[in-house]
Amino acid sequence: MNRRLFIGALGASAVGTVAGCLSAGDSRTISATPARVSADAAATAGYEYQGTRERVETERVGSEDVEVTSYVSVYDRAMELPTAEFGEDAVKAGVFAVLAAPQVTVGDETINPISDRSRRELANRIQRHYDGFEIDRAVGGRAIQALGQRFSFQSYEGTAALQGEAEIAVRLDIAQRQHEDDYDVIAAIYPVEDLLEGGSEQERIDTLVRGLEQYDDIEVEIVESGSDGGD
C-alpha cells in the first residue's frame, strides 16, 4: 500500500467541516493536541515512527479567516510477505496512524466533524479517498484501554494494492472517541494473518494503542507530507 495515500485518506475522513460550524467572533486559530506512541511501545511492536503531519484548514467564516489544525502521527513496519512480486525483501506493509482533531465549542454546543460519525462511516471515507483499498466485510471488534479510556475498535477485511504491484488481503482496525478537548481517530491497516509467518499483526497493533500519549506540550516531529517516500 502507499503510505501517503493511507495517511491522506485518514486525514480527509476526519477534517474539513469544523470551520463551517463557527460564527464570526470565534477564535481565529483552533488546534488539536498531537498524539503519539511511546518509544518503548513502538520498539516492542517493531513499528518505526515516520513523523507527525500537520494539517491546516482555513475557512472564511463571516468576516474572519478561521484556521483549524489537526495532526496525524504515523508508524509503519517492514515484514516479509509470501508474494512473488517482492521475493525475500521486507516490505513496509503495516501502517498505524493516530489523528487528533480539535473540537470547537460554540455557545453551549460542542462541534467536531468526527464525533458523530460511526466507525463504519469513517472506514468508508478512508476507502473512498484511498484508491488502492477496498473493504469487503466487517469482521468483529475489540476494546482496548488507552489514554486512560476505553477505545472500541471495529475491524474490516478487504484488499489493498501494495506499492502498486500486488493486491493483498488486509485488515483495517479503526476506533474514535473524545480525549479531553480533542477527538482521536486510531487506524491501522496490515496484511491478514494468513500472509504472516509470525501470526496475527493484531497483537502488535494493540501494543501501539496501549502506548499512546497525548498531553499539552508533547513533543512530536513535524514532517512535510510526501517526505517519507510513500512506500
C-alpha positions in Angstrom: 0.0 0.0 0.0 1.1 3.6 -0.4 1.6 5.1 3.0 1.0 8.7 1.8 -2.4 7.7 0.3 -3.5 6.0 3.5 -2.4 9.0 5.6 -4.2 11.4 3.3 -7.3 9.2 3.3 -7.3 9.2 7.1 -7.0 13.0 7.3 -9.7 13.5 4.7 -12.0 11.3 6.6 -12.0 13.5 9.7 -11.4 17.1 9.0 -12.8 19.9 6.8 -16.1 20.7 8.4 -15.3 22.3 11.8 -14.7 25.8 10.5 -18.1 26.0 8.7 -19.8 25.5 12.1 -18.2 28.6 13.6 -19.6 32.1 13.6 -17.8 35.4 13.3 -16.2 36.4 16.6 -14.9 33.0 17.5 -11.2 32.2 17.9 -9.3 32.6 14.6 -6.9 29.7 15.4 -8.0 26.3 16.8 -5.5 23.5 17.2 -5.6 19.9 18.5 -3.0 18.4 20.8 -0.9 15.8 18.8 -0.9 12.2 19.9 2.0 9.7 19.5 3.1 6.3 20.6 5.7 6.0 23.4 9.1 5.0 22.2 9.1 1.8 24.3 5.7 0.7 22.9 6.8 1.4 19.3 10.0 -0.6 19.8 8.2 -3.5 21.4 5.7 -3.6 18.5 8.5 -3.3 15.9 7.0 -0.2 14.3 9.0 2.8 13.2 7.9 6.4 13.8 7.6 8.3 10.5 6.8 11.7 12.0 3.7 13.7 12.5 1.9 15.5 9.7 0.2 18.9 10.5 -3.0 19.5 8.6 -4.2 23.1 8.5 -7.6 24.0 7.1 -8.5 27.7 6.6 -12.1 28.8 6.0 -13.7 32.1 5.6 -16.3 32.5 8.4 -18.3 35.7 8.4 -15.6 38.4 8.1 -12.8 36.3 9.5 -10.4 33.5 8.4 -10.5 30.6 10.8 -7.6 28.2 11.0 -8.1 24.7 12.2 -5.1 22.5 12.8 -5.2 18.7 13.2 -2.3 16.2 13.5 -1.6 12.7 12.2 1.2 10.7 13.7 2.3 7.7 11.6 4.2 4.4 12.2 5.0 1.5 9.9 6.6 -1.9 9.9 8.5 -3.8 7.3 7.6 -7.5 7.0 8.2 -10.4 4.7 5.3 -11.5 2.6 4.8 -14.7 0.6 4.3 -12.9 -2.7 6.4 -13.4 -5.8 6.4 -9.7 -6.6 8.6 -8.9 -3.6 10.7 -12.1 -3.2 12.6 -12.2 0.1 12.6 -8.4 0.5 10.9 -7.0 3.6 8.0 -4.6 2.6 6.5 -1.8 4.7 3.1 -3.4 4.7 1.8 -2.4 8.2 0.7 1.2 8.8 -0.6 2.6 12.1 -1.8 6.2 12.4 -3.5 8.3 15.1 -5.3 11.5 14.1 -6.1 14.3 16.6 -8.8 16.8 15.5 -9.9 19.7 17.7 -13.4 20.1 19.0 -15.0 23.5 18.9 -17.4 25.0 21.4 -20.0 27.4 20.0 -22.2 28.7 22.8 -23.5 25.6 24.6 -22.8 23.3 21.7 -19.6 21.3 21.1 -18.9 20.5 17.5 -16.3 18.2 15.9 -16.5 16.6 12.4 -15.7 13.1 13.6 -17.7 13.0 16.9 -21.0 11.9 15.2 -19.5 9.6 12.6 -19.7 5.8 13.2 -16.6 3.7 12.7 -18.2 2.3 9.5 -18.6 5.8 8.1 -15.0 6.6 8.9 -13.9 3.4 7.2 -16.0 4.1 4.2 -14.5 7.6 3.9 -11.0 6.1 4.1 -12.0 3.7 1.3 -13.3 6.5 -0.9 -10.2 8.6 -0.6 -7.7 5.7 -1.0 -8.0 4.2 -4.5 -6.0 1.1 -3.6 -8.2 -0.1 -0.8 -11.5 -2.0 -1.0 -13.5 -3.1 2.1 -15.3 -6.4 1.8 -16.8 -7.0 5.2 -16.8 -6.3 8.9 -15.1 -9.0 11.0 -15.7 -8.1 14.6 -14.2 -5.8 17.2 -12.4 -5.4 20.5 -11.9 -2.9 23.3 -8.5 -1.6 24.4 -7.6 0.7 27.2 -5.5 3.7 26.1 -5.0 7.3 27.3 -7.0 6.3 30.5 -10.1 5.5 28.4 -11.7 2.6 26.6 -11.4 2.6 22.8 -13.8 0.4 20.9 -12.3 -0.9 17.7 -14.2 -2.3 14.6 -12.2 -4.4 12.2 -12.8 -4.8 8.4 -11.2 -7.1 5.9 -10.6 -6.3 2.2 -7.9 -5.9 -0.3 -5.2 -3.3 -0.9 -2.7 -2.6 -3.7 0.8 -2.9 -2.1 3.2 -0.3 -3.7 1.1 -0.6 -6.8 2.5 -4.0 -7.6 0.5 -6.7 -5.8 -3.1 -6.9 -4.4 -3.1 -8.5 -0.9 -5.7 -9.3 1.7 -5.6 -6.7 4.5 -7.4 -5.8 7.7 -8.4 -2.3 8.8 -8.8 -1.5 12.5 -10.5 1.7 13.4 -11.7 3.5 16.6 -12.6 7.0 17.5 -13.5 8.8 20.7 -13.1 12.1 22.6 -10.0 12.6 24.7 -10.1 15.8 26.7 -10.5 18.7 24.2 -9.9 16.6 21.0 -11.4 13.7 19.1 -8.9 11.0 18.2 -9.2 8.5 15.3 -6.9 5.5 15.5 -6.5 3.4 12.3 -4.2 0.6 11.3 -4.0 -1.4 8.1 -2.0 -4.5 7.8 -1.9 -7.9 6.0 -4.2 -10.7 7.2 -2.8 -13.4 9.5 -2.5 -16.0 6.7 0.1 -13.9 5.0 2.4 -13.5 8.0 4.8 -16.1 9.2 4.7 -14.8 12.8 0.9 -14.9 13.0 -1.5 -12.1 13.6 -0.4 -8.5 13.5 -3.2 -7.5 15.9 -1.1 -8.0 19.0 1.5 -5.5 17.7 -1.3 -3.0 16.9 -2.8 -3.4 20.4 0.7 -2.7 21.9 0.8 0.6 19.9 -2.7 1.6 21.0 -1.9 1.0 24.7 1.3 3.0 24.3 -0.5 6.2 23.1 0.4 9.5 24.6 -1.4 12.9 24.3 -0.8 15.8 26.6 0.0 19.5 26.5 3.4 20.4 25.2 4.0 16.9 23.9 7.0 16.7 21.5 6.5 15.3 18.0 8.5 15.6 14.8 6.5 17.6 12.3 7.3 16.4 8.8 6.1 17.5 5.4 3.6 15.4 3.5 5.5 13.2 1.0 8.9 13.5 2.7 8.9 9.8 3.6 9.0 8.3 0.1 5.4 7.0 0.4 6.1 3.2 0.2 
